[in-house]
């Protein structure tokens, strides 16, 4: 109610003089400083919240990447059957989807696809892998992720009854992924032999062993090879491929020490000059 109206009502209805409103005390310098400080803090907190939300959305969006995960063999190191490679194929794929890669842009391959028909697994055949990756990359154009788990030789990686040489895989990646950021992971003995052919400014290459070393965990009773075990164990808690690679390398070294196998496989990591800033985080 306005001051003059209140005074008139009080004076005319009660006969008493209305109290004179007191002017607010002048604000001291400290009071003005406190008000300014509160305003600055409020704006700063709001900016941090908004900035953090923007950073999270941009940094943790679902990657628009073409992804293939390939189990290249069904035999243990002694020739007996094993589910180890297909277990890794299945669970690495699930873990990748769990951190944000899109299931519709991910294809799985096995040398025994009929055993996993319910999961829509494709035959691990070179031309089929290439055609599928090309189709995925045509719609998921931000990058490529290729993950292989199999046996290896000093000359290449086992894919069914064939050997994929480093130059063959490099031609596939160069022809389809081109200059897109690309991550290639190879879990196999002697897989470090692939690094020279695959490395590039827009590439990250992670292998389970040096070019002259075997990897471990490919027996009939192993759930996964050692390297794949460490990838699955660390994928969710790592926040990017560089951190994942470091953690997997440490995990493999620890597991090999604990089980007494030697010589150590020494997983290899190659990160191109331009690729780090283009890799997805989660």
Residue pairs with C-beta under 8 A, 6 or more apart in sequence:
3 21
6 18
7 18
8 18
10 16
10 17
10 18
11 17
11 18
27 35
59 281
60 100
60 281
60 282
61 100
62 100
62 101
62 102
63 100
63 101
63 102
63 142
63 143
63 280
64 102
64 105
64 140
64 141
64 142
64 143
65 101
65 105
65 140
65 142
65 143
65 144
65 145
65 280
66 105
66 133
66 136
66 137
66 139
66 140
66 141
66 143
66 144
66 145
66 177
67 96
67 101
67 105
67 106
67 107
67 136
67 140
67 144
67 145
67 146
67 147
68 106
68 107
68 108
68 109
68 129
68 132
68 133
68 136
68 145
68 146
68 147
69 89
69 92
69 93
69 96
69 106
69 107
69 108
69 109
69 147
69 149
70 89
70 108
70 109
70 110
70 124
70 129
70 146
70 147
70 148
70 149
70 150
70 159
71 85
71 86
71 88
71 89
71 108
71 109
71 110
71 111
71 124
71 149
71 150
72 85
72 111
72 124
72 148
72 149
72 150
72 151
72 157
72 158
72 159
72 160
72 164
72 188
73 85
73 111
73 150
73 151
73 158
73 159
73 160
74 81
74 82
74 85
74 86
74 110
74 111
74 112
75 81
75 82
75 151
76 82
76 84
76 218
76 219
76 220
76 222
77 151
77 218
77 219
78 219
78 220
80 220
81 220
82 218
82 219
82 220
82 222
83 223
84 217
84 218
84 219
84 222
84 223
84 224
84 225
84 228
85 149
85 150
85 218
85 225
86 110
86 112
86 115
86 116
87 223
87 224
88 149
88 187
88 224
88 225
88 228
88 231
88 232
89 108
89 109
89 110
89 121
89 149
90 108
90 116
90 119
91 224
91 228
91 232
92 147
92 149
92 228
92 231
92 232
92 235
93 106
93 108
95 231
95 232
95 235
95 236
96 106
96 145
96 147
96 235
97 103
97 106
98 235
98 236
99 235
99 236
99 282
100 280
100 282
101 145
101 280
102 140
105 136
105 139
105 140
106 136
107 122
107 132
107 133
107 136
108 116
108 119
108 120
108 121
108 122
109 121
109 122
109 123
109 124
109 125
109 128
109 129
109 132
110 116
110 121
110 122
110 123
110 124
111 123
111 124
111 159
111 160
113 121
113 122
113 123
113 124
122 128
122 129
122 132
124 159
124 160
125 159
125 160
126 159
126 162
126 164
126 168
129 172
130 172
130 176
133 144
133 146
133 172
133 176
134 176
137 144
137 176
137 177
137 180
141 180
142 180
142 181
143 177
143 180
143 181
143 182
143 183
143 278
143 279
143 280
144 173
144 176
144 177
144 180
144 181
144 182
144 183
145 182
145 183
145 184
145 185
146 173
146 182
146 183
146 184
146 185
147 185
147 187
148 157
148 185
148 186
148 187
148 188
149 187
149 188
149 224
149 225
149 227
149 228
150 157
150 158
150 159
150 187
150 188
151 157
151 158
151 188
151 189
151 218
152 158
152 186
152 188
152 189
152 190
152 191
152 193
152 209
152 215
153 163
153 189
153 190
154 190
154 193
154 211
154 212
155 163
155 165
155 193
156 163
156 164
156 165
156 166
156 168
156 193
157 163
157 164
157 169
157 186
157 188
157 191
157 194
158 164
158 188
166 193
166 194
166 196
166 197
166 198
167 197
169 184
169 194
169 197
169 198
170 194
170 197
170 198
173 182
173 184
173 198
173 203
179 202
180 202
181 202
181 203
181 204
181 275
181 278
181 279
182 202
182 203
182 204
182 275
183 203
183 204
183 205
183 206
183 241
183 279
184 194
184 198
184 203
184 204
184 205
184 206
185 205
185 206
185 207
185 231
186 194
186 205
186 206
186 207
186 208
187 207
187 208
187 215
187 225
187 227
187 228
187 231
188 207
188 208
188 209
188 215
189 208
189 209
189 213
189 214
189 215
189 218
190 209
190 210
190 211
190 212
190 213
190 214
191 207
191 208
191 209
191 211
191 215
191 268
192 207
192 209
192 210
192 211
192 212
192 213
192 266
192 268
193 211
194 205
194 207
195 205
195 207
195 211
195 268
195 270
198 205
198 270
199 205
199 270
199 272
200 272
201 272
201 273
201 274
201 275
202 272
202 274
202 275
202 278
203 270
203 272
203 275
204 241
204 242
204 245
204 269
204 270
204 271
204 272
204 275
204 276
204 279
205 268
205 269
205 270
206 241
206 245
206 248
206 267
206 268
206 269
206 270
207 267
207 268
208 215
208 225
208 226
208 227
208 252
208 265
208 267
209 215
209 227
209 265
209 266
209 267
209 268
210 265
210 266
210 268
211 268
213 263
213 264
213 265
213 266
214 265
215 225
215 226
215 227
215 252
215 265
215 267
216 225
216 226
216 255
216 256
216 259
216 261
216 265
217 224
217 225
217 226
217 227
217 228
217 229
218 225
223 229
224 232
226 252
226 255
226 256
226 265
227 248
227 252
227 265
227 267
229 251
229 255
230 247
230 248
230 251
230 252
230 255
231 244
231 248
233 251
234 244
234 247
234 248
234 251
235 244
237 247
238 244
238 247
239 281
239 282
240 279
240 280
240 281
240 282
241 279
241 280
242 271
242 276
242 279
245 267
245 269
246 269
248 267
249 266
249 267
249 269
252 265
252 267
253 264
253 266
256 262
256 264
256 265
257 264
